[in-house]
Structure formats: structure tokens, C-alpha cells
């Protein structure tokens, strides 16, 4: 599972582990692995730069 969050916030720390445990209990033998959030990923800065360079054209 790849959480689509920018930082490791309360939802990822508290809720996601509980949800993963519930799903693993419901589907025995299928382990679920969770990656780190997007924070700090080297591509994130480039994505932000691209969005900023495009400005509000997507909203026009």
C-alpha cells in the first residue's frame, strides 16, 4: 500500500495501522506492506516546481 499523503501525520500513525490489521485479519495469508509517505521523496520538489510553473492554467 502506498499512502498518498505528504507527511506522516496522525491518520497514518493511528488509523492506517489499525485498518491494515483489520484487512490482514479478514484476508489471512495476504500480508500488506505500507510504504513511507511522499514526504522527502526526491521527485516531490520537481512536481511542485512543475505545478508552480504552470500557475493556474488548469483552473482556467
C-alpha positions in Angstrom: 0.0 0.0 0.0 1.3 3.4 -0.9 -0.3 6.1 1.3 -1.0 9.2 -0.8 -0.1 11.6 2.0 2.7 14.2 2.1 3.7 13.7 5.7 3.5 11.1 8.5 0.5 12.6 10.3 -1.9 11.3 12.9 -4.0 9.4 10.3 -1.0 7.4 9.1 0.3 6.8 12.6 -3.0 5.9 14.3 -5.6 4.9 11.8 -3.7 3.2 9.0 -2.1 0.5 11.2 -5.5 -0.4 12.6 -7.0 -0.6 9.1 -4.2 -2.7 7.8 -4.5 -5.1 10.8 -8.3 -5.4 10.1 -7.7 -6.2 6.4 -5.0 -8.7 7.2 -7.3 -10.4 9.7 -10.1 -10.6 7.1 -7.8 -12.0 4.4 -5.4 -14.4 6.1 -2.2 -15.2 4.3 -2.2 -11.9 2.4 0.4 -9.6 4.0 0.0 -5.9 3.5 3.1 -3.7 3.4 2.9 0.0 3.7 5.4 2.4 2.2 6.5 5.7 3.6 4.5 8.8 2.8 5.6 11.1 -0.1 7.5 13.5 2.3 11.1 13.7 1.3 10.8 11.8 -2.0 13.3 13.3 -4.5 10.7 13.7 -7.2 8.4 15.8 -5.0 10.3 19.0 -5.4 10.2 18.7 -9.2 6.4 18.0 -9.1 5.9 21.2 -7.0 8.1 23.2 -9.4 6.1 22.0 -12.4 2.8 22.9 -10.7 4.1 26.3 -9.8 5.4 27.0 -13.3 2.1 26.1 -14.8 0.3 28.5 -12.5 -3.4 28.4 -12.6 -3.8 27.3 -16.2 -5.5 24.1 -15.1 -8.2 26.1 -13.3 -9.0 28.4 -16.3 
